[in-house]
Amino acid sequence: MSEWKKGDPMRISIDKIKDAKIVNCSCGGVMFSEKTMFKRLSAFISPSGKEELYPLQVIICDKCGKVPAELNPYDMVPEEYVATSIKLDNKITK
């Protein structure tokens, strides 16, 4: 077996993934979807000097419809759309 070298993709076995902890939203949900929000950039800060829409990819919980706090990049999602947190757990909590 060859030795791992810097720059090589790390390989993770199915068993390691199977034994990993499940990520839960604070509501208990474990299924997530990718959605797109848009931020409106004013002409003062946009690179073109004109008002622009900036797409922002977010992950939402399928159960509660909110963005888990840990998956809110740079606190870009308004607070009313953010769940309190996600949990790592060996069991699915309901």
LOLUMFI-224280 format. One line per field, with one value per atom (N, C-alpha, C, O): residue in one letter; atom name; x, y, z. Coordinates in pm, whole numbers, padded with zeros to 5 digits. Layout:
code c(a|...);
site c(CA|...);
east c(X|...);
north c(Y|...);
up c(Z|...);
END
This chain:
code c(m|m|m|m|s|s|s|s|e|e|e|e|w|w|w|w|k|k|k|k|k|k|k|k|g|g|g|g|d|d|d|d|p|p|p|p|m|m|m|m|r|r|r|r|i|i|i|i|s|s|s|s|i|i|i|i|d|d|d|d|k|k|k|k|i|i|i|i|k|k|k|k|d|d|d|d|a|a|a|a|k|k|k|k|i|i|i|i|v|v|v|v|n|n|n|n|c|c|c|c|s|s|s|s|c|c|c|c|g|g|g|g|g|g|g|g|v|v|v|v|m|m|m|m|f|f|f|f|s|s|s|s|e|e|e|e|k|k|k|k|t|t|t|t|m|m|m|m|f|f|f|f|k|k|k|k|r|r|r|r|l|l|l|l|s|s|s|s|a|a|a|a|f|f|f|f|i|i|i|i|s|s|s|s|p|p|p|p|s|s|s|s|g|g|g|g|k|k|k|k|e|e|e|e|e|e|e|e|l|l|l|l|y|y|y|y|p|p|p|p|l|l|l|l|q|q|q|q|v|v|v|v|i|i|i|i|i|i|i|i|c|c|c|c|d|d|d|d|k|k|k|k|c|c|c|c|g|g|g|g|k|k|k|k|v|v|v|v|p|p|p|p|a|a|a|a|e|e|e|e|l|l|l|l|n|n|n|n|p|p|p|p|y|y|y|y|d|d|d|d|m|m|m|m|v|v|v|v|p|p|p|p|e|e|e|e|e|e|e|e|y|y|y|y|v|v|v|v|a|a|a|a|t|t|t|t|s|s|s|s|i|i|i|i|k|k|k|k|l|l|l|l|d|d|d|d|n|n|n|n|k|k|k|k|i|i|i|i|t|t|t|t|k|k|k|k);
site c(N|CA|C|O|N|CA|C|O|N|CA|C|O|N|CA|C|O|N|CA|C|O|N|CA|C|O|N|CA|C|O|N|CA|C|O|N|CA|C|O|N|CA|C|O|N|CA|C|O|N|CA|C|O|N|CA|C|O|N|CA|C|O|N|CA|C|O|N|CA|C|O|N|CA|C|O|N|CA|C|O|N|CA|C|O|N|CA|C|O|N|CA|C|O|N|CA|C|O|N|CA|C|O|N|CA|C|O|N|CA|C|O|N|CA|C|O|N|CA|C|O|N|CA|C|O|N|CA|C|O|N|CA|C|O|N|CA|C|O|N|CA|C|O|N|CA|C|O|N|CA|C|O|N|CA|C|O|N|CA|C|O|N|CA|C|O|N|CA|C|O|N|CA|C|O|N|CA|C|O|N|CA|C|O|N|CA|C|O|N|CA|C|O|N|CA|C|O|N|CA|C|O|N|CA|C|O|N|CA|C|O|N|CA|C|O|N|CA|C|O|N|CA|C|O|N|CA|C|O|N|CA|C|O|N|CA|C|O|N|CA|C|O|N|CA|C|O|N|CA|C|O|N|CA|C|O|N|CA|C|O|N|CA|C|O|N|CA|C|O|N|CA|C|O|N|CA|C|O|N|CA|C|O|N|CA|C|O|N|CA|C|O|N|CA|C|O|N|CA|C|O|N|CA|C|O|N|CA|C|O|N|CA|C|O|N|CA|C|O|N|CA|C|O|N|CA|C|O|N|CA|C|O|N|CA|C|O|N|CA|C|O|N|CA|C|O|N|CA|C|O|N|CA|C|O|N|CA|C|O|N|CA|C|O|N|CA|C|O|N|CA|C|O|N|CA|C|O|N|CA|C|O|N|CA|C|O|N|CA|C|O|N|CA|C|O|N|CA|C|O|N|CA|C|O|N|CA|C|O|N|CA|C|O|N|CA|C|O|N|CA|C|O);
east c(00085|00000|00089|00186|00055|00138|00114|00008|00212|00205|00132|00146|00053|-00018|00081|00174|00059|00145|00061|-00058|00122|00053|-00002|00068|-00129|-00191|-00275|-00360|-00252|-00333|-00469|-00477|-00576|-00706|-00708|-00660|-00763|-00772|-00890|-00996|-00874|-00979|-01037|-00965|-01170|-01240|-01320|-01394|-01304|-01374|-01522|-01561|-01602|-01746|-01771|-01862|-01692|-01710|-01690|-01762|-01593|-01570|-01687|-01727|-01743|-01858|-01979|-02053|-01997|-02111|-02108|-02213|-01990|-01976|-01970|-01968|-01968|-01962|-02094|-02199|-02087|-02207|-02295|-02246|-02426|-02524|-02534|-02530|-02547|-02566|-02716|-02792|-02758|-02898|-02915|-02828|-03025|-03063|-03115|-03146|-03124|-03175|-03319|-03362|-03395|-03533|-03537|-03643|-03422|-03415|-03407|-03383|-03425|-03420|-03280|-03180|-03276|-03148|-03134|-03031|-03237|-03234|-03225|-03295|-03138|-03113|-03121|-03098|-03153|-03161|-03081|-03065|-03031|-02960|-03058|-03134|-03055|-03142|-03056|-02940|-03115|-03045|-03119|-03240|-03045|-03096|-03023|-02918|-03078|-03011|-02990|-03080|-02872|-02839|-02833|-02780|-02886|-02884|-02765|-02760|-02669|-02551|-02579|-02622|-02554|-02576|-02468|-02363|-02497|-02402|-02271|-02166|-02276|-02155|-02054|-01934|-02104|-02012|-01997|-01909|-02081|-02070|-01952|-01919|-01887|-01770|-01801|-01715|-01925|-01962|-02003|-02013|-02027|-02076|-02226|-02281|-02293|-02439|-02496|-02426|-02622|-02687|-02690|-02723|-02654|-02649|-02712|-02721|-02757|-02803|-02690|-02628|-02664|-02558|-02621|-02684|-02607|-02666|-02585|-02462|-02655|-02592|-02650|-02770|-02567|-02612|-02621|-02525|-02736|-02755|-02811|-02872|-02788|-02841|-02953|-02933|-03072|-03182|-03226|-03209|-03280|-03334|-03468|-03553|-03490|-03617|-03732|-03848|-03701|-03806|-03858|-03979|-03769|-03813|-03798|-03853|-03725|-03710|-03612|-03608|-03533|-03437|-03295|-03268|-03205|-03064|-02997|-02999|-02937|-02865|-02756|-02685|-02742|-02648|-02507|-02440|-02461|-02326|-02308|-02195|-02419|-02412|-02448|-02479|-02443|-02472|-02340|-02284|-02291|-02158|-02152|-02228|-02060|-02034|-02157|-02166|-02252|-02376|-02448|-02495|-02454|-02515|-02667|-02735|-02721|-02865|-02929|-02878|-03039|-03106|-03143|-03181|-03131|-03149|-03281|-03286|-03389|-03521|-03529|-03622|-03431|-03429|-03326|-03304|-03264|-03156|-03205|-03261|-03182|-03211|-03104|-02997|-03130|-03036|-02902|-02798|-02900|-02773|-02800|-02914|-02690|-02702|-02631|-02547|-02665|-02603|-02540|-02587|-02433|-02374|-02419|-02399|-02477|-02534|-02523|-02529|-02508|-02508|-02648|-02664|-02749|-02886|-02963|-02929|-03066|-03155|-03248|-03317|-03251|-03338|-03465|-03461|-03575|-03705|-03766|-03875);
north c(-00118|00000|00124|00132|00221|00340|00433|00430|00513|00608|00734|00776|00794|00917|01031|01046|01111|01225|01351|01348|01462|01590|01617|01600|01661|01689|01574|01594|01450|01336|01344|01383|01308|01308|01198|01086|01230|01130|01039|01085|00913|00817|00775|00740|00780|00742|00616|00611|00516|00390|00404|00490|00318|00315|00290|00350|00204|00174|00297|00317|00382|00503|00599|00663|00609|00695|00639|00714|00507|00442|00465|00482|00466|00483|00630|00658|00723|00866|00912|00851|01018|01072|01144|01205|01135|01201|01347|01380|01435|01577|01603|01571|01661|01692|01844|01912|01896|02035|02044|01942|02162|02177|02129|02097|02121|02071|01918|01859|01854|01709|01658|01539|01745|01704|01660|01711|01562|01511|01519|01481|01568|01582|01731|01813|01764|01904|01922|01828|02043|02076|02202|02288|02213|02333|02428|02388|02553|02656|02778|02787|02871|02992|03113|03128|03200|03331|03434|03405|03552|03659|03778|03817|03836|03960|04069|04047|04184|04296|04385|04443|04394|04478|04617|04632|04718|04854|04891|04828|04993|05040|05085|05081|05128|05177|05065|05090|04942|04832|04728|04642|04733|04631|04661|04778|04558|04577|04655|04724|04644|04709|04855|04930|04895|05030|05042|05152|04928|04924|04830|04741|04850|04759|04619|04603|04517|04379|04285|04316|04170|04062|03961|03923|03919|03823|03695|03697|03581|03455|03398|03400|03346|03288|03149|03134|03046|02908|02882|02907|02832|02801|02660|02607|02600|02468|02487|02551|02432|02443|02305|02205|02300|02177|02149|02239|02027|01991|01987|02001|01967|01955|02092|02112|02186|02315|02429|02538|02406|02508|02619|02721|02599|02702|02660|02542|02757|02733|02703|02789|02585|02559|02664|02700|02712|02821|02791|02880|02667|02629|02629|02629|02628|02626|02762|02772|02866|03002|03074|03133|03068|03124|03274|03352|03312|03453|03528|03649|03456|03518|03599|03710|03544|03616|03599|03680|03495|03472|03550|03546|03622|03696|03605|03490|03657|03579|03504|03393|03561|03496|03367|03289|03344|03223|03121|03019|03147|03062|02982|03038|02849|02763|02786|02840|02748|02776|02708|02770|02581|02511|02374|02333|02303|02162|02082|02135|01955|01868|01750|01706|01699|01574|01467|01481|01363|01260|01126|01118|01021|00887|00840|00750|00902|00861|00977|01094|00945|01048|01084|00997|01210|01253|01312|01381|01285|01337|01423|01477);
up c(00000|00000|00000|00076|-00086|-00094|00023|00086|00051|00162|00116|00002|00208|00176|00158|00237|00054|00026|00027|-00006|00065|00066|-00074|-00174|-00080|-00209|-00261|-00347|-00208|-00249|-00180|-00063|-00251|-00185|-00078|-00100|00037|00144|00114|00071|00136|00113|00247|00341|00254|00377|00347|00249|00431|00408|00444|00523|00383|00410|00558|00616|00621|00764|00851|00948|00816|00893|00879|00977|00759|00738|00812|00876|00805|00870|01021|01083|01080|01225|01269|01388|01174|01208|01269|01246|01346|01412|01311|01217|01332|01246|01287|01406|01189|01215|01226|01135|01339|01363|01372|01426|01320|01342|01486|01546|01540|01677|01691|01802|01580|01584|01581|01600|01557|01548|01405|01384|01308|01167|01126|01175|01034|00986|00834|00780|00767|00622|00589|00648|00494|00459|00308|00232|00265|00123|00097|00184|-00026|-00066|-00134|-00222|-00093|-00150|-00184|-00146|-00257|-00295|-00241|-00261|-00171|-00128|-00214|-00272|-00222|-00296|-00206|-00132|-00211|-00143|-00249|-00358|-00215|-00308|-00272|-00163|-00363|-00341|-00397|-00511|-00316|-00363|-00464|-00471|-00541|-00643|-00579|-00643|-00454|-00385|-00357|-00353|-00338|-00304|-00413|-00405|-00516|-00621|-00712|-00734|-00764|-00850|-00978|-01032|-01027|-01153|-01134|-01231|-01009|-00984|-01004|-00997|-01028|-01044|-00938|-00889|-00903|-00809|-00870|-00988|-00789|-00837|-00736|-00617|-00785|-00698|-00684|-00783|-00561|-00534|-00483|-00377|-00554|-00507|-00391|-00392|-00292|-00174|-00154|-00127|-00166|-00145|00005|00079|00052|00193|00207|00115|00324|00356|00457|00561|00427|00521|00569|00498|00689|00746|00680|00673|00632|00569|00670|00631|00797|00899|00943|00948|00976|01028|00928|00949|00817|00715|00749|00680|00854|00894|00860|00835|00861|00836|00970|01058|00988|01113|01134|01039|01257|01287|01239|01187|01255|01215|01063|01013|00989|00843|00783|00665|00866|00823|00797|00889|00674|00647|00672|00615|00758|00787|00837|00819|00900|00950|00842|00868|00722|00610|00603|00539|00668|00666|00780|00892|00755|00862|00979|00959|01099|01222|01230|01284|01177|01186|01104|01121|01014|00933|00982|00917|01097|01147|01267|01361|01264|01379|01484|01453|01607|01714|01696|01720|01655|01634|01575|01558|01544|01507|01615|01688|01624|01723|01651|01546|01709|01660|01758|01879|01709|01795|01726|01604|01804|01746|01711|01629|01772|01748|01687|01708|01611|01562|01675|01728|01713|01822|01764|01662|01828|01782|01888|01870);
END
